[in-house]
Amino acid sequence: MTSCSDLFRLLIDTRTWVALDLDVDGRVLAGYDDLGSQQLVEIAPDGSTTPLTDLPSRCRGRYVPGRRQVVIEHDQGGDENFQLSTLDLTELPGPPVGLDGLTPLVRDEAHMNTLLDVTATSVVFATNRRNNVDMDVIVRDLTTGEERVVYDGGGYVASTEVSHDEKSVAVTMISLRPSSTSIVLADGTGSRSVTDPDEQADHHVAGWTADDAALVLTSDHEREFHAVLRLDANGTWTSLVEADDHDVSARLSPDGSLMVVGHHVDGLDSLAVHRADGIHVTDVDLDPIVPVSVVWAPDSSAFAVTAVTPTDPGSIMRVDAGTGAGTVLVDGRDGVPSELRDRLVTPTVHRVPAPDGEQIPSFRYAAPDNTSGASVIHIHGGPEAEAARIFAPTFQALALAGFDVLVPNVRGSAGYGKRWVSLDDVALRLDSVADLAALHEWLPTIGLDRGRSALWGGSYGGYMVLAGVAMQPERWAAGVDIVGISSLVTFLENTSDYRRAIREREYGSLADDRGFLVSASPITYLDDIVSPLFVIHGANDPRVPLSEAEQIKAALDEKGVPCEMRVYHDEGHGLAKRANRLDAYPAALEFLEQQLL
């Protein structure tokens, strides 16, 4: 059997791309991790590339329309206290610049300053500098530096969309209902809700109509699945594109005339171009993909899409909006080691039965040569997220080394309707954990050994790993916990102040649900844990504090259960740097080889 760690080292060395913006001359601003973490690179229309940044941590950016300038968002060591800078592109090419080559725009390293939007005159960002908790939306003039607060009504800002006349900003807030958002219109003199903040519904702004008279949303307002809906100023909702059995999403063009529409089925999207009134124009000439990003050209003639599949880490395509024809700017498969390209595994789609009659959507990355019957169950984070059919070095390395990898969308996952994403809210949390047992019971039906199965997950997935080995100790041979929660109580007490309320809406509140939070915490069942663990955490994690890993490690050490822990002092919520991934993940995979084989 080929060494799992050797395979992983080859696969983790895969370079990945993501399209971030597209300018009027057809240049693409992209993220590329060739230097070890995501840095900015410019792709010319002919496909040639110019590296722009070499910063200590990953970054992202946007073009300033009408200027050869980029606004860059960056943090320090994964702390998510984002700072904003500008980079002048008029003197390219040159070597990629470090922090000293950037011009500071917003500097306040004690607070988060998140890039939301860039116009020809201004940058729009959200910051928690007022009270460390609430996010205010600021519009900063790029020439004078003058700042204007357009929203300070409290809460967590997810995104914004500026109207064409730049007089209004649609602000998407994470509401205090589970799996829900609300939309507020702000103009600097006041704000008003345009969706009901008490409705359990998830809204995302696709853009403004050409006349700024209405918003186009991707929303599950009064329906089971997301659809593309128009919301007029008088509160009238109109369906533009919908489906009865799957989510539909959209992104409007800058002039408000067209939109890219995605039909999302079992973790992949089929793309098409529609008019803003919903009329179909053309299908996009791509097989179903995971569209990691879609960015429009300023003149609305084309868009760039980052197309990911299980065997493609991310190709960047330029698509003609009129014909749907695509031109490859970057072939993501070129970043996969040549000796592995033809060996990558394409997952199959399954529905795993649960005892209560539910069906758990799952993807199986079947090992080409699994003689042991060993398997790894990988649980995604969120929890209001989903496992899509993406390229994942972990899945591929495990499968090529002889492990079947099962990637479920346990109850509480997005992508399968409003009912499914709500089935783990607060007191239903342990129903999601019970799905792990159903997956374990199902393994023999596909020829796998229930005695040789382990759990792997990050963030909420890390919580599920710890919950599985603690609450179902007889089922799991081992676990790999990455930035996971060991106690829901201490997690909520110690997470960053600006995140506490939006996490309590999902897990339960410290004030009202403490007893349940204790009962749903893995560390409560410490005495039952017998499976060895491998724990990975970033020291600067603002979401799940390092203390969550430290306390489970200390408790298991005292109990005598094997637990290896690796802490990375230049990382936050997950491992963003290739060097750290090369240290942690091969070791975790060797750990699984020892435990399962």
C-alpha positions as CSV (number, residue, x, y, z in Angstrom):
1,M,0.0,0.0,0.0
2,T,1.4,3.4,-0.9
3,S,2.2,5.5,2.1
4,C,-0.7,7.8,2.9
5,S,1.6,10.5,4.2
6,D,3.7,10.4,0.9
7,L,0.5,10.8,-1.1
8,F,-0.7,13.6,1.0
9,R,2.6,15.5,0.7
10,L,2.2,15.3,-3.1
11,L,-1.4,16.4,-3.0
12,I,-1.0,19.2,-0.5
13,D,1.6,20.6,-2.8
14,T,-1.1,21.2,-5.4
15,R,-1.4,24.9,-6.3
16,T,-4.9,26.4,-6.2
17,W,-6.4,29.4,-7.8
18,V,-9.5,31.5,-7.2
19,A,-10.8,34.4,-9.3
20,L,-11.5,37.5,-7.2
21,D,-12.3,40.3,-9.7
22,L,-12.3,41.1,-13.4
23,D,-11.4,44.5,-14.8
24,V,-12.6,46.4,-17.9
25,D,-9.6,45.3,-20.0
26,G,-10.2,41.6,-19.2
27,R,-7.5,41.2,-16.6
28,V,-8.4,38.8,-13.7
29,L,-7.3,39.5,-10.1
30,A,-6.8,36.1,-8.6
31,G,-5.7,34.4,-5.4
32,Y,-2.9,31.8,-5.9
33,D,-1.1,29.9,-3.2
34,D,2.2,29.2,-4.9
35,L,4.1,31.1,-2.2
36,G,2.6,29.0,0.6
37,S,-0.6,30.9,1.3
38,Q,-3.2,32.7,-0.9
39,Q,-1.6,35.8,-2.4
40,L,-2.7,38.1,-5.2
41,V,-1.7,37.4,-8.9
42,E,-3.0,39.3,-12.0
43,I,-3.9,37.2,-15.0
44,A,-3.7,39.0,-18.4
45,P,-6.2,38.2,-21.1
46,D,-3.6,36.1,-22.9
47,G,-3.2,34.0,-19.7
48,S,0.2,35.4,-18.6
49,T,0.5,36.0,-14.9
50,T,2.1,38.7,-12.7
51,P,2.5,38.0,-8.9
52,L,1.4,41.0,-6.9
53,T,1.8,40.2,-3.2
54,D,4.0,38.2,-0.8
55,L,2.4,38.9,2.6
56,P,3.0,37.0,5.8
57,S,-0.6,35.6,5.8
58,R,-3.2,35.0,3.1
59,C,-5.0,37.9,1.6
60,R,-7.7,38.8,-0.9
61,G,-8.6,41.9,-2.9
62,R,-10.7,43.9,-5.4
63,Y,-9.9,46.2,-8.3
64,V,-10.8,49.9,-7.9
65,P,-12.9,50.5,-11.0
66,G,-11.3,53.0,-13.4
67,R,-7.9,52.9,-11.7
68,R,-4.9,50.6,-11.9
69,Q,-5.2,50.0,-8.2
70,V,-6.2,47.1,-5.9
71,V,-7.8,47.2,-2.3
72,I,-6.3,44.4,-0.3
73,E,-7.7,42.7,2.9
74,H,-5.1,41.0,5.1
75,D,-4.6,39.8,8.7
76,Q,-1.8,38.6,10.9
77,G,-1.4,34.9,11.6
78,G,-5.0,34.1,11.0
79,D,-6.4,36.3,13.7
80,E,-9.1,37.7,11.4
81,N,-8.5,41.2,12.5
82,F,-8.5,42.3,8.9
83,Q,-6.7,45.4,7.8
84,L,-7.1,47.2,4.5
85,S,-4.4,48.5,2.2
86,T,-4.0,49.6,-1.5
87,L,-1.5,48.6,-4.1
88,D,-0.7,50.7,-7.2
89,L,-0.5,48.6,-10.3
90,T,0.7,51.3,-12.7
91,E,4.4,50.3,-12.4
92,L,4.0,46.6,-13.0
93,P,5.8,44.3,-13.5
94,G,8.0,44.1,-10.5
95,P,8.6,41.6,-7.6
96,P,5.6,40.8,-5.4
97,V,5.4,43.2,-2.5
98,G,5.3,42.6,1.2
99,L,3.5,44.7,3.8
100,D,6.0,47.6,3.4
101,G,5.1,47.8,-0.2
102,L,1.4,48.5,0.5
103,T,-0.2,51.8,1.2
104,P,-2.3,51.7,4.5
105,L,-6.0,52.4,4.0
106,V,-7.6,51.2,7.2
107,R,-5.2,50.3,10.1
108,D,-6.7,49.2,13.4
109,E,-5.1,45.9,14.4
110,A,-7.2,45.5,17.5
111,H,-10.4,45.1,15.4
112,M,-11.8,43.5,12.4
113,N,-12.1,45.6,9.2
114,T,-13.7,43.3,6.6
115,L,-13.7,44.4,2.9
116,L,-17.2,44.3,1.5
117,D,-17.3,46.3,-1.7
118,V,-15.3,48.7,-3.8
119,T,-16.6,51.4,-6.1
120,A,-14.8,53.9,-8.3
121,T,-14.8,56.4,-5.4
122,S,-15.1,54.5,-2.2
123,V,-14.3,51.3,-0.3
124,V,-17.1,49.8,1.8
125,F,-16.1,47.8,4.9
126,A,-17.5,46.4,8.1
127,T,-15.8,47.0,11.5
128,N,-16.4,46.1,15.1
129,R,-14.2,49.0,16.4
130,R,-17.2,50.8,18.1
131,N,-17.7,48.2,20.8
132,N,-15.9,45.0,19.8
133,V,-19.3,43.3,19.3
134,D,-21.4,45.0,16.6
135,M,-20.4,45.5,13.0
136,D,-20.8,49.0,11.6
137,V,-20.7,49.6,7.8
138,I,-18.4,52.3,6.8
139,V,-18.0,54.0,3.4
140,R,-14.5,55.5,3.0
141,D,-13.6,57.9,0.2
142,L,-10.5,56.6,-1.6
143,T,-9.3,60.1,-2.4
144,T,-9.9,62.2,0.8
145,G,-10.0,59.4,3.4
146,E,-13.3,60.7,4.7
147,E,-15.4,58.0,6.4
148,R,-19.2,57.9,6.5
149,V,-21.1,55.5,8.8
150,V,-24.0,54.1,6.8
151,Y,-25.2,51.5,9.2
152,D,-24.6,51.2,13.0
153,G,-27.8,49.4,14.0
154,G,-26.0,46.4,15.7
155,G,-25.5,42.8,14.8
156,Y,-23.1,40.9,12.5
157,V,-22.8,42.1,8.9
158,A,-22.3,39.3,6.3
159,S,-22.2,41.4,3.1
160,T,-23.2,44.6,1.3
161,E,-24.3,45.6,-2.1
162,V,-24.1,49.3,-3.2
163,S,-26.8,50.6,-5.5
164,H,-25.8,51.9,-9.0
165,D,-26.4,55.6,-7.9
166,E,-24.3,54.9,-4.8
167,K,-27.0,56.4,-2.6
168,S,-28.1,53.2,-0.8
169,V,-26.4,50.1,0.6
170,A,-28.2,46.8,1.0
171,V,-26.7,45.2,4.2
172,T,-27.1,41.5,4.8
173,M,-27.2,40.7,8.5
174,I,-26.9,37.4,10.2
175,S,-30.2,37.3,12.1
176,L,-30.8,35.7,15.5
177,R,-32.9,33.0,14.0
178,P,-31.1,29.8,13.1
179,S,-29.9,29.5,9.5
180,S,-31.3,33.0,8.8
181,T,-30.3,36.4,7.5
182,S,-32.1,39.7,7.1
183,I,-31.7,42.6,4.7
184,V,-31.4,46.2,5.8
185,L,-31.3,49.2,3.4
186,A,-29.0,52.0,4.7
187,D,-28.1,55.4,3.3
188,G,-26.2,57.1,6.0
189,T,-29.2,59.0,7.4
190,G,-31.0,55.9,8.6
191,S,-31.8,52.3,7.9
192,R,-34.9,50.2,7.5
193,S,-35.5,46.4,7.3
194,V,-36.7,45.2,3.9
195,T,-37.1,41.6,5.1
196,D,-38.6,40.4,8.3
197,P,-35.8,39.9,10.8
198,D,-37.9,37.4,12.7
199,E,-38.6,35.2,9.7
200,Q,-36.7,31.9,9.5
201,A,-35.3,32.6,6.0
202,D,-31.9,32.8,4.4
203,H,-31.4,35.8,2.0
204,H,-28.4,36.7,-0.2
205,V,-28.4,39.8,-2.3
206,A,-27.6,39.0,-5.9
207,G,-27.6,42.7,-6.9
208,W,-29.8,45.7,-7.7
209,T,-32.0,46.0,-10.7
210,A,-30.8,48.4,-13.4
211,D,-33.0,51.2,-12.1
212,D,-32.3,50.6,-8.4
213,A,-36.0,50.1,-7.9
214,A,-35.7,46.6,-6.5
215,L,-33.2,44.0,-5.1
216,V,-32.7,40.6,-6.6
217,L,-32.2,37.9,-3.9
218,T,-31.3,34.3,-3.6
219,S,-33.8,33.4,-0.8
220,D,-35.9,30.7,0.7
221,H,-38.6,33.2,1.8
222,E,-41.8,31.3,2.3
223,R,-40.4,28.2,0.5
224,E,-38.4,25.1,1.1
225,F,-35.5,25.7,-1.4
226,H,-33.7,28.9,-2.4
227,A,-35.0,30.6,-5.5
228,V,-34.1,33.8,-7.3
229,L,-36.6,36.4,-6.2
230,R,-37.2,40.1,-6.9
231,L,-38.0,42.2,-3.8
232,D,-39.5,45.6,-4.7
233,A,-39.5,48.7,-2.5
234,N,-43.2,48.2,-1.6
235,G,-42.4,44.7,-0.2
236,T,-43.7,42.7,-3.2
237,W,-41.9,39.4,-3.8
238,T,-41.7,38.0,-7.4
239,S,-40.2,34.7,-8.3
240,L,-37.8,34.9,-11.2
241,V,-36.1,31.5,-11.3
242,E,-37.1,28.6,-9.1
243,A,-37.1,24.8,-8.8
244,D,-39.2,22.4,-6.7
245,D,-36.5,20.1,-5.5
246,H,-33.2,22.0,-5.3
247,D,-31.6,25.4,-4.6
248,V,-31.2,28.0,-7.2
249,S,-28.7,30.9,-6.8
250,A,-27.8,34.0,-8.9
251,R,-25.3,36.8,-9.3
252,L,-26.4,40.0,-11.2
253,S,-24.2,41.7,-13.7
254,P,-22.9,45.3,-12.8
255,D,-25.5,47.0,-15.1
256,G,-28.4,44.9,-13.7
257,S,-29.3,43.4,-17.1
258,L,-28.2,39.8,-16.7
259,M,-27.5,37.2,-14.1
260,V,-25.5,34.0,-13.7
261,V,-27.9,31.4,-12.4
262,G,-26.8,28.2,-10.7
263,H,-29.0,25.1,-10.2
264,H,-27.5,23.3,-7.2
265,V,-28.0,19.5,-7.0
266,D,-26.0,17.2,-4.6
267,G,-23.0,19.5,-4.3
268,L,-22.6,20.6,-7.9
269,D,-24.0,23.5,-9.9
270,S,-25.2,23.8,-13.5
271,L,-24.8,27.4,-14.7
272,A,-26.8,29.5,-17.1
273,V,-27.2,33.1,-18.1
274,H,-30.6,34.7,-17.6
275,R,-32.0,38.2,-18.1
276,A,-32.7,40.1,-14.9
277,D,-36.4,39.4,-15.4
278,G,-35.7,35.6,-15.2
279,I,-35.8,34.8,-18.9
280,H,-33.2,32.2,-19.9
281,V,-30.5,33.5,-22.3
282,T,-28.1,30.6,-22.7
283,D,-26.6,27.7,-20.8
284,V,-22.9,28.0,-19.8
285,D,-20.7,25.5,-21.6
286,L,-19.5,23.7,-18.5
287,D,-20.2,20.4,-16.9
288,P,-21.6,20.7,-13.4
289,I,-19.1,22.3,-11.1
290,V,-18.6,23.9,-7.7
291,P,-18.5,27.6,-8.6
292,V,-16.2,28.8,-5.9
293,S,-16.4,32.4,-7.3
294,V,-18.3,34.2,-10.0
295,V,-17.1,37.8,-10.8
296,W,-18.5,39.9,-13.6
297,A,-16.6,42.2,-16.0
298,P,-17.5,45.9,-15.4
299,D,-19.2,46.2,-18.8
300,S,-21.4,43.0,-18.1
301,S,-20.1,41.4,-21.3
302,A,-18.5,38.4,-19.5
303,F,-17.7,36.9,-16.2
304,A,-15.0,34.8,-14.7
305,V,-15.8,31.6,-12.7
306,T,-13.6,29.5,-10.6
307,A,-14.7,26.0,-11.5
308,V,-13.9,23.2,-9.0
309,T,-14.7,19.5,-9.3
310,P,-13.5,16.5,-7.3
311,T,-10.6,16.1,-9.7
312,D,-9.9,19.8,-10.5
313,P,-8.7,22.1,-7.7
314,G,-10.0,25.1,-9.5
315,S,-9.8,26.2,-13.1
316,I,-10.5,29.9,-14.0
317,M,-12.8,30.3,-17.0
318,R,-13.8,33.5,-18.8
319,V,-17.4,33.1,-20.0
320,D,-19.0,35.2,-22.7
321,A,-22.4,36.3,-21.3
322,G,-24.1,36.3,-24.6
323,T,-23.1,32.8,-25.8
324,G,-22.1,30.9,-22.6
325,A,-18.9,29.9,-24.3
326,G,-15.9,29.6,-21.9
327,T,-12.2,30.3,-22.4
328,V,-9.7,28.6,-20.0
329,L,-7.4,31.2,-18.4
330,V,-6.0,28.8,-15.8
331,D,-6.3,25.0,-16.0
332,G,-6.4,24.0,-12.3
333,R,-5.4,20.4,-13.1
334,D,-2.0,21.6,-14.1
335,G,-1.4,22.2,-10.4
336,V,-1.9,18.5,-9.5
337,P,1.2,16.4,-9.5
338,S,1.4,14.8,-12.9
339,E,1.8,11.2,-11.6
340,L,-1.5,11.6,-9.7
341,R,-3.8,13.3,-12.2
342,D,-5.2,10.1,-13.8
343,R,-5.6,8.4,-10.4
344,L,-7.9,10.9,-8.7
345,V,-11.2,9.5,-7.4
346,T,-14.6,10.8,-8.5
347,P,-17.2,10.3,-5.7
348,T,-20.5,8.6,-6.0
349,V,-23.7,9.9,-4.5
350,H,-25.6,8.0,-1.8
351,R,-28.5,8.3,0.6
352,V,-27.8,6.7,3.9
353,P,-30.9,5.6,5.9
354,A,-31.3,6.8,9.5
355,P,-33.4,4.9,12.1
356,D,-36.1,7.6,12.1
357,G,-36.6,7.3,8.4
358,E,-34.5,10.3,7.3
359,Q,-32.0,9.9,4.5
360,I,-28.5,11.3,4.9
361,P,-27.0,12.7,1.7
362,S,-23.4,11.4,1.3
363,F,-20.5,11.3,-1.1
364,R,-18.3,8.2,-1.3
365,Y,-14.7,8.5,-2.4
366,A,-14.1,4.8,-2.9
367,A,-10.5,3.6,-2.6
368,P,-9.3,1.9,-5.8
369,D,-7.6,-0.8,-3.7
370,N,-9.2,-1.2,-0.2
371,T,-8.2,-4.6,1.1
372,S,-8.7,-3.7,4.7
373,G,-12.3,-2.4,4.7
374,A,-11.0,0.7,6.5
375,S,-12.9,4.0,6.2
376,V,-12.8,7.6,7.3
377,I,-16.0,9.7,7.8
378,H,-15.3,13.4,7.1
379,I,-17.7,15.9,8.7
380,H,-17.9,19.4,7.3
381,G,-17.9,22.6,9.4
382,G,-20.6,25.2,9.8
383,P,-22.9,23.6,10.9
384,E,-25.0,25.6,8.5
385,A,-22.8,24.7,5.6
386,E,-22.5,21.7,3.3
387,A,-20.1,19.2,1.9
388,A,-19.9,19.8,-1.9
389,R,-18.1,17.7,-4.4
390,I,-14.9,19.5,-4.3
391,F,-11.2,18.7,-4.8
392,A,-9.8,17.9,-1.4
393,P,-6.3,16.6,-0.9
394,T,-7.4,14.8,2.3
395,F,-10.1,12.8,0.5
396,Q,-7.9,12.0,-2.4
397,A,-4.9,11.0,-0.3
398,L,-6.9,8.7,1.9
399,A,-8.7,7.1,-1.0
400,L,-5.5,6.5,-3.0
401,A,-3.8,5.0,0.1
402,G,-6.6,2.5,0.6
403,F,-9.2,4.1,2.8
404,D,-12.8,4.7,1.6
405,V,-13.8,8.3,2.5
406,L,-17.5,9.0,3.3
407,V,-18.5,12.7,3.2
408,P,-22.0,13.2,4.7
409,N,-24.3,16.1,4.8
410,V,-25.7,15.2,8.2
411,R,-29.0,16.8,9.3
412,G,-28.4,20.5,9.9
413,S,-26.4,20.8,6.6
414,A,-27.3,23.4,3.9
415,G,-28.0,22.5,0.3
416,Y,-31.0,20.2,0.9
417,G,-33.8,22.6,1.9
418,K,-34.9,24.6,4.8
419,R,-36.3,21.6,6.7
420,W,-33.0,19.6,6.6
421,V,-30.8,22.6,7.7
422,S,-33.1,23.1,10.7
423,L,-33.0,19.6,12.0
424,D,-30.1,20.2,14.3
425,D,-31.1,23.6,15.9
426,V,-30.4,23.9,19.6
427,A,-32.2,21.0,21.4
428,L,-31.9,18.9,18.2
429,R,-28.1,19.0,18.2
430,L,-27.7,15.4,19.3
431,D,-29.9,14.2,16.4
432,S,-27.1,15.3,14.1
433,V,-24.5,13.3,16.2
434,A,-26.8,10.3,15.9
435,D,-26.4,10.5,12.2
436,L,-22.8,9.4,12.7
437,A,-24.1,6.1,14.2
438,A,-26.4,5.6,11.2
439,L,-23.4,6.1,8.8
440,H,-21.4,3.6,10.9
441,E,-24.2,1.0,10.7
442,W,-24.4,1.5,6.9
443,L,-20.7,0.7,6.2
444,P,-21.1,-3.1,5.8
445,T,-23.6,-2.5,3.0
446,I,-20.7,-1.2,0.8
447,G,-18.2,-3.8,2.0
448,L,-16.5,-1.8,4.7
449,D,-15.4,-2.9,8.2
450,R,-17.2,-1.1,11.0
451,G,-14.3,-1.9,13.3
452,R,-11.9,0.0,11.1
453,S,-13.6,3.4,10.8
454,A,-12.4,6.8,12.1
455,L,-13.8,10.3,12.2
456,W,-12.2,13.4,10.7
457,G,-13.5,17.0,10.8
458,G,-12.7,20.7,11.3
459,S,-14.5,23.4,13.3
460,Y,-18.1,22.1,13.8
461,G,-16.8,19.0,12.1
462,G,-14.2,18.8,14.9
463,Y,-17.0,19.0,17.5
464,M,-18.7,16.1,15.7
465,V,-15.4,14.1,15.8
466,L,-15.2,14.6,19.6
467,A,-18.9,14.0,20.1
468,G,-18.7,10.8,18.1
469,V,-15.8,9.3,20.1
470,A,-17.3,10.5,23.4
471,M,-21.0,9.5,22.9
472,Q,-20.5,6.5,20.6
473,P,-17.2,5.1,22.0
474,E,-17.8,1.6,20.8
475,R,-18.1,2.6,17.1
476,W,-15.0,4.7,16.3
477,A,-11.4,3.5,16.2
478,A,-9.9,7.0,16.1
479,G,-10.5,10.6,15.5
480,V,-8.8,13.6,13.9
481,D,-10.1,16.9,15.4
482,I,-9.1,20.2,13.7
483,V,-10.1,23.4,15.5
484,G,-13.0,21.6,17.1
485,I,-15.2,22.4,20.1
486,S,-14.8,20.2,23.2
487,S,-17.3,22.0,25.4
488,L,-20.2,24.1,24.0
489,V,-20.2,26.0,27.3
490,T,-16.5,27.1,27.4
491,F,-16.6,27.7,23.6
492,L,-19.5,30.2,23.9
493,E,-17.9,31.8,26.9
494,N,-14.5,32.3,25.2
495,T,-15.3,32.8,21.5
496,S,-14.8,36.4,20.2
497,D,-17.4,38.8,21.5
498,Y,-18.7,39.6,18.0
499,R,-19.4,35.9,17.3
500,R,-21.2,34.9,20.5
501,A,-24.7,35.9,19.6
502,I,-24.7,34.3,16.2
503,R,-23.4,31.0,17.7
504,E,-25.9,31.0,20.5
505,R,-28.7,31.2,17.9
506,E,-27.5,27.8,16.6
507,Y,-26.3,25.9,19.7
508,G,-28.4,27.5,22.5
509,S,-27.7,30.4,24.9
510,L,-25.5,30.4,28.0
511,A,-28.3,32.1,29.9
512,D,-31.2,29.8,29.0
513,D,-29.8,26.5,27.7
514,R,-26.7,25.9,29.9
515,G,-28.0,22.5,31.0
516,F,-28.5,21.3,27.5
517,L,-25.1,22.7,26.4
518,V,-23.4,20.7,29.1
519,S,-25.3,17.5,28.0
520,A,-24.3,18.1,24.3
521,S,-20.6,18.7,25.1
522,P,-18.1,16.0,24.3
523,I,-16.0,16.7,27.4
524,T,-19.0,15.8,29.6
525,Y,-18.5,12.2,28.5
526,L,-14.8,12.2,29.0
527,D,-14.8,9.0,31.0
528,D,-16.3,7.1,28.0
529,I,-13.6,8.1,25.5
530,V,-11.3,5.3,24.6
531,S,-10.3,6.1,21.0
532,P,-7.0,7.7,20.3
533,L,-7.2,11.3,19.0
534,F,-5.0,13.6,16.8
535,V,-5.8,17.3,17.5
536,I,-4.7,20.2,15.3
537,H,-5.3,23.9,16.3
538,G,-4.2,27.4,15.4
539,A,-3.0,29.5,18.4
540,N,-4.7,32.7,17.0
541,D,-8.1,31.2,16.4
542,P,-10.8,33.9,17.1
543,R,-13.7,31.5,16.6
544,V,-12.9,28.3,18.5
545,P,-10.3,29.3,21.0
546,L,-7.1,27.2,21.5
547,S,-8.4,26.4,25.0
548,E,-10.9,24.0,23.5
549,A,-8.1,21.8,22.2
550,E,-5.9,22.3,25.3
551,Q,-8.6,21.1,27.7
552,I,-9.5,17.9,25.9
553,K,-5.8,17.2,25.5
554,A,-5.1,17.7,29.2
555,A,-8.1,15.6,30.2
556,L,-7.2,12.7,28.0
557,D,-3.6,12.8,29.1
558,E,-4.8,12.5,32.7
559,K,-7.0,9.6,31.7
560,G,-4.3,7.9,29.8
561,V,-6.0,8.0,26.3
562,P,-3.5,8.6,23.5
563,C,-3.9,12.2,22.2
564,E,-1.4,14.0,20.0
565,M,-1.8,17.7,19.7
566,R,-0.1,20.1,17.3
567,V,-0.5,23.8,17.7
568,Y,0.5,26.4,15.1
569,H,1.4,29.8,16.3
570,D,1.0,31.6,13.0
571,E,-2.5,30.2,12.3
572,G,-6.1,30.9,13.2
573,H,-9.2,28.9,12.4
574,G,-7.7,26.2,10.3
575,L,-4.3,25.9,8.5
576,A,-3.9,28.5,5.8
577,K,-0.2,27.9,5.2
578,R,1.2,25.1,3.1
579,A,4.2,24.5,5.4
580,N,1.9,23.9,8.4
581,R,-0.4,21.6,6.4
582,L,2.6,19.6,5.3
583,D,3.6,19.2,8.9
584,A,0.2,18.4,10.4
585,Y,-1.8,16.4,7.8
586,P,0.7,13.8,6.8
587,A,1.3,13.1,10.5
588,A,-2.5,12.8,11.0
589,L,-2.8,10.4,8.1
590,E,0.1,8.3,9.5
591,F,-1.8,8.2,12.8
592,L,-4.8,6.8,11.0
593,E,-2.7,4.2,9.2
594,Q,-1.5,3.1,12.6
595,Q,-4.9,3.0,14.2
596,L,-6.9,1.5,11.3
597,L,-4.5,-0.8,9.5
